[in-house]
């Protein structure tokens, strides 16, 4: 395939799986934003507004994580129910083009909901160029590793209902238990080292600087970026070598 045809395939998939559902059923958007806004609401109320900054940053991370991992549901549906992946495999479209288009569709699908959190971020006066670049970089990496994870898992599922088991577990393990919506200091000291096993802990640490919480030191930020990038590249590599693009 030429580069023009690859780009056209990616944009077509993004339109079909991202824009069309919003146009046909706008209520789907509530499903995307419901969980992050719910956590933001309860964290803010429970802390009397003290943790609002953490909740806004955590909401954006959770949204990117959710739209990335939800790729497993769409991939499984297209693969098992519609047999669409079989058609793609038999076509000139490469695996990375298909996955890229599907992952981009999930991102497009989330943009209206993400705009709500960006608005909250902006009206609180946190808008600076370094903060904006940090926010964009963190969200891009979270979306990337979550999409890679979602795609890899989807290729092993035999039934789309299996995704309903793994999605909540992934969300619990990567966005609820790690210190995404609250400071890591609120975790018991004995549990705190386990939080660093999650890439979202490093994403949240970087996000704190983007939402006016000071953030990590320069050395700490370099470590956070390195670990987050390492997780992302590792999961992308895992997807490239372990995902079942063709049926065995």
Order of alpha helices (4+ residues) and beta strands (2+ residues): alpha-alpha-alpha-alpha-alpha-alpha-alpha-alpha-alpha-alpha-alpha-alpha
